[in-house]
Amino acid sequence: MKSITDKKRDQFNSKLGFILAAAGSAVGLGNLWRFPYVTGNNGGGAFVFLYLVCIIVIGASLVIAEFAIGRNGRANAIESYGKLCKKFKAVGYLAMIAAIVLFSFYAIIGGWTIYYVIQAVSGKLIGLAPDKLGAMFETFLSNPFQMVIYQIVFLLLTAIVVSKGISKGIEKYCNVLMPLLFVMLIVLAIRSITLPGAMEGIIWYLKPDFSKIDGSIVASALGQAFFSLSIGSGCMVTYASYLSKEENIPRTAMAVTLADTGVALLAGFVIIPAVFAFNMEVGSGSGLAFVTLPQVFSNMPMGTLFAIVFFGLLVVAALTSSIGMLEVAAAFTVEKTKTSRAKATWLTTLFVFVLGIPPLMSFGAWSNVKIGGKNLFDMYDFFVSNISFPLVGFFGAILVGHLWRKEDVYNQVTGDRIHSFSLINIWYFFIKYLIPFIILMIFLQSIGILKI
């Protein structure tokens, strides 16, 4: 996969390695932790339907566009956007800021997953009464020192992989972690849907009630699509900058999109039928995975084993995704300052740790600090999912559809016409007209300017 012209810049050694790494960047806690509880909070099947529409119409199209921007730029996200239009370096900076902010609070949740793996292995999750499980979670969140320790462990694991580079670090570890993730997920999904009473949850999950659809659910579906696919974070642009000209962008983008969406849907099958089977609350918010599911495991045969597998799955998914987030800033630092990859990675990780202190403290001493009615953790999430990601996606579509010459776009997407892409005219129409309009409308709705 490496070419003579790219000797100075690290690359993925294989197409599969790139797909697994890019899919790993997309597949993460957004799929396994966030998607099930957001589905629970937004009416089940109706939300899933809208999410799939957003993935098909907007998500897959923008992944192709970001791959094209990245491969054309052959540099970090800022330089890749700026190569097409100098003013659009600002979009690259916004994408990198989004990735850093996301990683700063993502590492906190990553720390939760490590803590819960340890609790599951020790057998402390099984057999506790619901109120005890809730109290255990609240006690953990209210102990900033304990949370910081696990946050640091998660940051260190991520930094170790990224510091080793693309082929020897990111690709090597994702080649192991991603297949492991899929196997664990399938095992858990089979166990969940075969529980007595699970069918009610499956129906609620898959059967849309269109009367529940309103502007807020549409905005949530779009935000989840962006969060899940890492669109707007610079991850896809950065990874694609390591792609050779021979790679088929549309086919690769479709493989990444299908893998990401498949994991999200499977995560729903893991969690929602099990929650219904034991008559628990599916709309319990972010505590669904950490409070409600341990109750489910307590009622299952071999509950300890399935608890270990599930929280181990969360750790793996969190790592594959956080690797991509850190790579965005690390690649920029390496190329901008000419420092070593290891030094750039560790300096960036330190900065992310400091940035993560406010959202971590929002569960304890700073719980009363609110911005727009949201605590600092939720504010970080809102900034990333509802502001920065949609804005980067919007301006990325404008860049590709209106400022980049159509012929050059077609050449980049098809590898100078080496690969066929029968839907390229439809895709281009979506990118130029439909997607910017949809994103703008939903963005204005999500920040309260427009009522849909």
KOLGU-154494 format. One line per 5 residues: number of its first residue (from 1); for each residue x, y negated, z negated of C-alpha. Coordinates in pm, 1 decimal, m for minus. Last residue first. Layout:
REM KOLGU-154494
NUM) X Y Z | ...;
//
This chain:
REM KOLGU-154494
452) m3884.1 m2234.9 m1343.8 | m3835.3 m2545.8 m1559.1 | m3534.2 m2756.6 m1462.7 | m3294.7 m2955.9 m1679.7 | m3284.9 m2707.2 m1969.0;
447) m2929.4 m2575.9 m1935.1 | m3050.6 m2235.1 m1810.1 | m3296.9 m2390.3 m1566.3 | m3031.0 m2605.1 m1400.4 | m2810.9 m2296.3 m1367.3;
442) m3100.7 m2094.7 m1224.9 | m3164.7 m2352.4 m954.8 | m2796.0 m2400.1 m874.8 | m2729.1 m2025.9 m857.8 | m3023.1 m1970.3 m621.7;
437) m2926.8 m2257.6 m389.6 | m2557.1 m2165.2 m379.8 | m2651.3 m1800.1 m308.2 | m2894.4 m1864.5 m23.1 | m2705.0 m2107.9 199.1;
432) m2341.1 m2038.4 277.6 | m2280.6 m1717.7 82.5 | m2612.5 m1555.2 179.5 | m2572.4 m1658.2 543.0 | m2216.9 m1518.3 540.2;
427) m2339.1 m1186.0 400.4 | m2607.5 m1164.7 669.0 | m2347.4 m1235.1 939.1 | m2102.7 m985.5 784.0 | m2353.5 m702.7 756.4;
422) m2185.3 m478.1 1015.0 | m1844.2 m509.5 852.1 | m1584.8 m340.4 1071.7 | m1223.7 m320.2 963.5 | m916.3 m423.7 1162.0;
417) m1081.0 m754.7 1252.8 | m797.9 m961.8 1103.0 | m842.4 m778.7 771.0 | m1223.4 m783.8 791.8 | m1285.0 m1031.3 509.1;
412) m983.2 m1242.0 601.7 | m1067.4 m1256.0 971.6 | m1433.1 m1339.9 904.1 | m1334.1 m1621.0 668.4 | m1085.1 m1752.2 924.0;
407) m1354.2 m1757.4 1194.2 | m1596.6 m1937.5 961.0 | m1343.2 m2206.8 877.2 | m1323.9 m2252.0 500.3 | m1502.3 m2561.3 368.3;
402) m1870.3 m2467.7 398.6 | m1934.0 m2099.9 325.7 | m1611.7 m1999.4 148.0 | m1568.5 m2316.8 m57.3 | m1940.6 m2359.5 m122.7;
397) m1964.8 m1995.9 m238.7 | m1668.6 m2049.3 m472.8 | m1831.4 m2370.2 m593.8 | m2144.6 m2182.1 m699.4 | m1959.3 m1884.1 m847.8;
392) m1731.9 m2116.2 m1046.7 | m2038.2 m2307.7 m1169.3 | m2227.4 m1985.1 m1254.1 | m1930.7 m1849.4 m1457.2 | m1859.8 m2179.4 m1635.4;
387) m2209.2 m2267.8 m1756.1 | m2440.4 m1982.1 m1853.7 | m2209.6 m1689.3 m1923.1 | m1889.8 m1865.2 m2037.3 | m2032.2 m2167.2 m2217.1;
382) m2315.2 m1960.8 m2365.8 | m2072.9 m1699.2 m2502.0 | m1850.2 m1965.0 m2659.4 | m2161.5 m2126.2 m2807.7 | m2280.4 m1791.7 m2942.4;
377) m1953.3 m1749.6 m3133.8 | m1955.0 m2112.6 m3247.9 | m2308.0 m2097.5 m3388.2 | m2589.5 m2214.3 m3163.0 | m2849.9 m2482.1 m3236.7;
372) m2702.1 m2719.8 m2981.1 | m2367.6 m2688.1 m3154.2 | m2389.0 m2537.4 m3501.7 | m2145.8 m2506.4 m3791.5 | m2341.6 m2332.0 m4068.6;
367) m2163.9 m1999.1 m4016.9 | m1824.8 m2165.7 m4063.7 | m1730.6 m1977.2 m4380.4 | m1835.8 m1639.4 m4244.0 | m1965.6 m1513.3 m3909.9;
362) m1871.8 m1842.8 m3742.4 | m1515.2 m1780.4 m3863.9 | m1455.3 m1540.6 m3577.2 | m1593.8 m1792.1 m3327.3 | m1352.7 m2058.2 m3462.5;
357) m1044.8 m1826.8 m3483.3 | m1057.3 m1702.7 m3122.6 | m869.4 m2001.6 m2979.5 | m576.7 m1917.0 m3206.2 | m572.4 m1556.3 m3082.1;
352) m603.7 m1668.4 m2720.2 | m297.8 m1892.9 m2762.7 | m97.6 m1604.5 m2907.8 | m203.8 m1380.9 m2619.2 | m93.8 m1643.8 m2368.8;
347) 249.4 m1663.2 m2530.1 | 273.9 m1282.3 m2532.4 | 181.5 m1246.9 m2166.7 | 407.3 m1526.4 m2045.0 | 704.3 m1381.3 m2233.3;
342) 645.7 m1033.4 m2090.4 | 588.5 m1162.4 m1738.3 | 913.8 m1355.9 m1742.9 | 904.9 m1732.3 m1698.6 | 878.9 m1895.6 m1357.6;
337) 663.7 m2169.6 m1518.1 | 378.5 m2179.3 m1265.2 | 402.2 m1824.4 m1131.0 | 438.7 m1653.0 m1467.8 | 186.9 m1877.8 m1643.0;
332) m74.1 m1831.6 m1369.3 | m30.6 m1453.8 m1368.5 | m60.3 m1443.8 m1749.7 | m378.1 m1654.5 m1746.7 | m567.8 m1428.1 m1505.7;
327) m398.6 m1111.3 m1640.0 | m548.3 m1171.1 m1984.3 | m903.1 m1144.9 m1852.1 | m823.7 m836.4 m1644.1 | m673.1 m650.8 m1941.1;
322) m977.0 m751.1 m2148.0 | m1200.4 m545.5 m1917.9 | m1009.3 m218.1 m1933.3 | m960.5 m267.8 m2308.9 | m1327.0 m325.8 m2392.5;
317) m1432.0 m19.7 m2195.6 | m1181.0 202.0 m2376.6 | m1280.0 67.3 m2719.4 | m1651.0 103.6 m2643.5 | m1600.3 463.8 m2532.2;
312) m1421.5 540.0 m2857.9 | m1727.5 396.0 m3029.0 | m1949.2 638.3 m2840.6 | m1722.0 944.2 m2866.9 | m1671.2 899.6 m3242.0;
307) m2045.4 851.0 m3298.0 | m2117.7 1157.4 m3084.0 | m1885.2 1369.1 m3297.7 | m2028.9 1236.7 m3623.3 | m2385.0 1302.0 m3508.0;
302) m2328.2 1670.1 m3436.1 | m2708.0 1715.7 m3453.9 | m2861.0 1370.3 m3433.2 | m3032.9 1175.9 m3711.9 | m2718.5 1003.3 m3836.6;
297) m2627.1 925.4 m3473.9 | m2947.8 723.1 m3440.4 | m2873.1 528.4 m3758.1 | m2523.3 461.0 m3621.0 | m2702.2 329.8 m3309.5;
292) m2905.6 64.7 m3492.9 | m2623.3 m107.8 m3680.2 | m2318.5 m144.3 m3454.7 | m2460.0 m88.4 m3106.6 | m2788.1 m274.8 m3161.0;
287) m2623.3 m541.8 m3377.2 | m2601.0 m777.4 m3079.5 | m2978.3 m803.6 m3062.9 | m3230.2 m584.0 m3243.5 | m3460.6 m564.5 m2942.3;
282) m3453.3 m184.4 m2921.0 | m3597.4 m146.3 m3272.3 | m3601.6 213.5 m3394.4 | m3853.7 490.7 m3345.6 | m3595.4 773.2 m3342.9;
277) m3652.6 874.5 m2981.5 | m3692.6 509.2 m2884.8 | m3336.4 428.0 m2995.1 | m3203.6 738.0 m2819.1 | m3386.6 648.5 m2496.9;
272) m3237.0 293.5 m2509.9 | m2872.3 369.1 m2592.8 | m2716.2 619.7 m2354.7 | m2959.8 557.6 m2068.7 | m2890.7 183.6 m2091.9;
267) m2518.0 256.4 m2088.1 | m2577.1 460.4 m1772.3 | m2735.0 155.3 m1608.9 | m2437.6 m62.1 m1703.6 | m2188.0 202.3 m1590.8;
262) m2361.8 240.9 m1255.5 | m2363.3 m134.7 m1205.1 | m1987.5 m156.3 m1258.4 | m1906.3 142.4 m1041.3 | m2141.4 23.5 m766.5;
257) m1990.1 m325.5 m769.8 | m1631.6 m194.0 m760.1 | m1708.8 44.2 m473.6 | m1894.6 m230.3 m286.4 | m1601.2 m468.1 m324.1;
252) m1365.5 m200.0 m188.9 | m1588.2 m139.6 112.9 | m1624.8 m511.4 181.8 | m1250.5 m579.9 133.0 | m1106.1 m299.7 347.9;
247) m737.8 m297.9 252.1 | m475.4 m330.0 524.5 | m392.1 m690.2 443.6 | m240.7 m584.8 110.5 | m407.1 m661.0 m221.3;
242) m216.5 m829.7 m508.5 | m412.1 m1153.6 m469.5 | m724.2 m937.7 m500.5 | m649.1 m888.9 m872.1 | m630.4 m1264.2 m929.8;
237) m946.9 m1345.7 m735.2 | m1136.9 m1064.3 m907.9 | m1026.1 m1176.7 m1252.8 | m1077.6 m1550.6 m1190.9 | m1357.7 m1559.9 m1447.8;
232) m1629.9 m1665.6 m1203.8 | m1751.7 m1314.8 m1138.7 | m1644.0 m1075.2 m1415.2 | m1894.4 m819.6 m1279.9 | m2080.1 m779.2 m1610.6;
227) m2068.7 m1143.7 m1713.2 | m2186.2 m1264.3 m1369.7 | m2468.4 m1007.1 m1353.4 | m2559.0 m1075.8 m1717.8 | m2586.8 m1449.7 m1650.1;
222) m2806.9 m1378.6 m1347.1 | m3036.5 m1154.7 m1551.5 | m3047.3 m1403.8 m1839.2 | m3140.8 m1686.1 m1599.7 | m3422.6 m1473.6 m1451.6;
217) m3538.7 m1386.6 m1804.8 | m3539.7 m1755.6 m1900.7 | m3733.1 m1852.6 m1589.2 | m4016.1 m1609.3 m1649.7 | m4082.9 m1240.6 m1592.5;
212) m4301.7 m1067.8 m1850.7 | m4595.3 m1023.2 m1612.6 | m4365.3 m818.7 m1390.0 | m4374.5 m523.7 m1629.6 | m4092.3 m314.6 m1485.1;
207) m4078.8 62.9 m1536.6 | m3719.3 178.5 m1581.1 | m3632.2 102.0 m1943.5 | m3982.5 139.4 m2087.6 | m4018.7 470.1 m1900.7;
202) m3679.9 594.4 m2025.9 | m3766.1 488.6 m2380.5 | m4090.6 684.3 m2378.6 | m3902.2 981.3 m2232.1 | m3662.4 996.1 m2529.0;
197) m3922.3 1151.2 m2760.1 | m3723.2 1469.0 m2819.9 | m3359.5 1400.9 m2723.0 | m3255.3 1511.5 m2372.9 | m3209.6 1153.9 m2246.7;
192) m2954.6 1078.3 m2519.8 | m2734.5 1385.7 m2487.0 | m2707.4 1350.3 m2109.9 | m2619.5 979.7 m2148.8 | m2351.0 1058.4 m2407.6;
187) m2175.6 1312.8 m2187.4 | m2200.8 1080.9 m1885.0 | m2044.0 792.0 m2077.9 | m1753.9 998.6 m2208.8 | m1670.9 1124.7 m1859.3;
182) m1698.3 776.3 m1706.7 | m1472.6 619.3 m1970.1 | m1206.4 888.1 m1932.9 | m1203.7 830.1 m1556.1 | m1150.7 456.0 m1627.1;
177) m883.1 491.4 m1897.0 | m634.7 707.0 m1708.0 | m602.0 523.7 m1375.4 | m663.6 202.8 m1572.1 | m340.0 262.6 m1764.9;
172) m116.0 302.3 m1460.3 | m283.2 25.0 m1259.0 | m255.5 m234.8 m1535.4 | 96.2 m149.7 m1651.9 | 346.0 2.1 m1412.4;
167) 171.6 m111.9 m1093.4 | 52.9 m453.2 m1213.0 | 294.2 m567.9 m1482.6 | 423.9 m417.7 m1808.6 | 320.0 m723.9 m2009.6;
162) m44.1 m657.6 m1915.5 | m51.4 m319.0 m2092.4 | 119.6 m434.8 m2412.0 | m95.1 m749.1 m2419.2 | m419.6 m553.2 m2428.7;
157) m308.9 m328.7 m2715.6 | m176.3 m630.5 m2906.7 | m502.5 m823.1 m2867.0 | m700.7 m525.4 m3000.2 | m474.3 m489.3 m3301.9;
152) m495.3 m864.9 m3363.7 | m876.5 m857.3 m3362.2 | m867.0 m562.9 m3603.3 | m655.7 m759.1 m3851.4 | m856.2 m1077.5 m3796.7;
147) m1182.3 m902.0 m3885.3 | m1037.2 m777.3 m4214.8 | m914.3 m1124.7 m4307.6 | m1243.0 m1285.7 m4201.6 | m1456.9 m1068.3 m4433.8;
142) m1816.3 m1179.1 m4369.9 | m1840.2 m970.8 m4053.9 | m1737.2 m652.6 m4237.2 | m1987.6 m714.8 m4515.1 | m2262.6 m777.6 m4259.9;
137) m2185.1 m450.5 m4079.1 | m2177.3 m251.8 m4405.0 | m2500.2 m418.3 m4520.4 | m2675.4 m316.9 m4200.3 | m2553.6 39.0 m4241.4;
132) m2666.1 38.3 m4604.8 | m3010.1 m95.7 m4509.3 | m3047.8 182.2 m4253.5 | m2955.4 454.9 m4508.7 | m2608.9 606.9 m4464.7;
127) m2581.0 971.1 m4361.2 | m2323.8 926.9 m4088.9 | m2121.1 610.9 m4057.9 | m1856.1 697.3 m4321.0 | m1744.7 1016.8 m4146.3;
122) m1376.4 912.9 m4146.4 | m1368.5 940.8 m3767.4 | m1679.0 722.2 m3740.8 | m1537.3 453.7 m3972.1 | m1211.8 446.6 m3773.8;
117) m1401.2 421.7 m3446.6 | m1610.8 147.2 m3605.5 | m1306.7 m65.0 m3687.9 | m1172.4 m23.3 m3334.0 | m1507.2 m130.7 m3187.1;
112) m1526.8 m434.0 m3415.1 | m1180.8 m542.3 m3300.7 | m1299.6 m537.4 m2941.1 | m1585.7 m758.9 m3057.7 | m1330.1 m1012.6 m3180.8;
107) m1121.7 m964.2 m2867.5 | m1424.8 m1067.6 m2661.2 | m1434.7 m1395.7 m2853.6 | m1094.1 m1513.1 m2729.9 | m1114.7 m1312.5 m2405.6;
102) m1419.5 m1510.8 m2293.7 | m1251.8 m1841.2 m2375.5 | m942.3 m1734.5 m2180.6 | m1140.8 m1606.8 m1881.0 | m1358.5 m1920.3 m1874.3;
97) m1050.8 m2142.1 m1890.5 | m905.9 m1946.8 m1596.2 | m1224.6 m1990.9 m1394.0 | m1237.0 m2362.2 m1478.3 | m875.0 m2397.0 m1366.5;
92) m954.8 m2221.5 m1039.6 | m1250.2 m2453.1 m984.4 | m1022.7 m2752.2 m1049.8 | m785.7 m2613.8 m786.5 | m1082.4 m2682.9 m561.2;
87) m958.4 m3035.7 m492.3 | m660.9 m2889.1 m307.1 | m885.4 m2698.0 m65.3 | m809.3 m2353.4 77.6 | m471.9 m2315.7 m94.6;
82) m620.9 m2470.4 m407.4 | m855.4 m2177.8 m469.5 | m565.3 m1932.7 m446.8 | m334.9 m2164.3 m643.3 | m571.2 m2174.8 m939.2;
77) m653.3 m1801.9 m924.9 | m290.3 m1687.0 m924.8 | m120.7 m1618.9 m592.8 | m170.9 m1432.4 m264.8 | m409.9 m1707.6 m158.0;
72) m578.0 m1517.5 125.4 | m605.1 m1203.8 m86.2 | m758.5 m1401.0 m370.6 | m1008.4 m1601.6 m167.7 | m1119.4 m1288.6 22.0;
67) m1161.5 m1087.6 m298.9 | m1360.6 m1376.6 m446.5 | m1593.6 m1382.9 m143.0 | m1642.8 m1004.6 m147.4 | m1719.2 m1019.0 m522.2;
62) m1956.3 m1308.8 m449.5 | m2162.2 m1101.2 m207.6 | m2178.3 m804.2 m446.7 | m2308.2 m1024.0 m729.5 | m2556.1 m1243.4 m542.3;
57) m2802.8 m1030.9 m347.7 | m2732.4 m681.8 m483.3 | m2627.7 m774.0 m839.0 | m2898.3 m1039.1 m879.4 | m3164.1 m795.8 m752.6;
52) m3030.4 m529.8 m992.0 | m3053.6 m771.3 m1285.0 | m3406.1 m870.8 m1184.8 | m3519.5 m505.8 m1190.9 | m3339.2 m439.2 m1520.5;
47) m3510.9 m743.4 m1673.6 | m3853.8 m622.7 m1568.6 | m3773.3 m270.1 m1689.7 | m3689.2 m370.6 m2045.8 | m3862.5 m680.8 m2180.8;
42) m3586.4 m937.2 m2226.6 | m3444.6 m873.7 m2575.2 | m3398.9 m501.2 m2517.2 | m3233.3 m562.6 m2181.0 | m3001.0 m810.6 m2353.5;
37) m2931.1 m536.9 m2612.0 | m2851.4 m273.4 m2349.2 | m2643.7 m507.0 m2126.8 | m2425.8 m658.0 m2403.0 | m2259.3 m355.3 m2562.4;
32) m2190.9 m111.0 m2279.9 | m2200.9 m326.2 m1968.6 | m2070.2 m660.3 m2094.8 | m1850.9 m459.2 m2330.0 | m1652.9 m352.2 m2029.5;
27) m1674.7 m262.8 m1664.6 | m1578.4 m560.4 m1449.1 | m1205.5 m553.5 m1522.8 | m1218.8 m175.2 m1516.7 | m1383.9 m188.7 m1175.6;
22) m1097.3 m407.8 m1058.8 | m842.4 m169.2 m1212.7 | m1016.9 144.0 m1084.2 | m1058.1 m6.1 m737.1 | m695.6 m122.5 m727.8;
17) m562.4 216.0 m834.0 | m785.9 389.9 m582.1 | m642.9 172.2 m305.5 | m292.1 267.8 m408.3 | 35.2 124.7 m538.7;
12) m113.6 m200.2 m665.4 | 119.4 m489.7 m602.6 | 406.2 m679.8 m764.5 | 532.8 m980.3 m576.1 | 881.5 m1010.7 m430.6;
7) 837.4 m717.5 m193.5 | 516.5 m856.5 m46.1 | 628.4 m923.8 311.3 | 757.2 m567.1 353.1 | 418.9 m416.4 267.0;
2) 299.4 m231.0 m41.9 | 0.0 0.0 0.0;
//
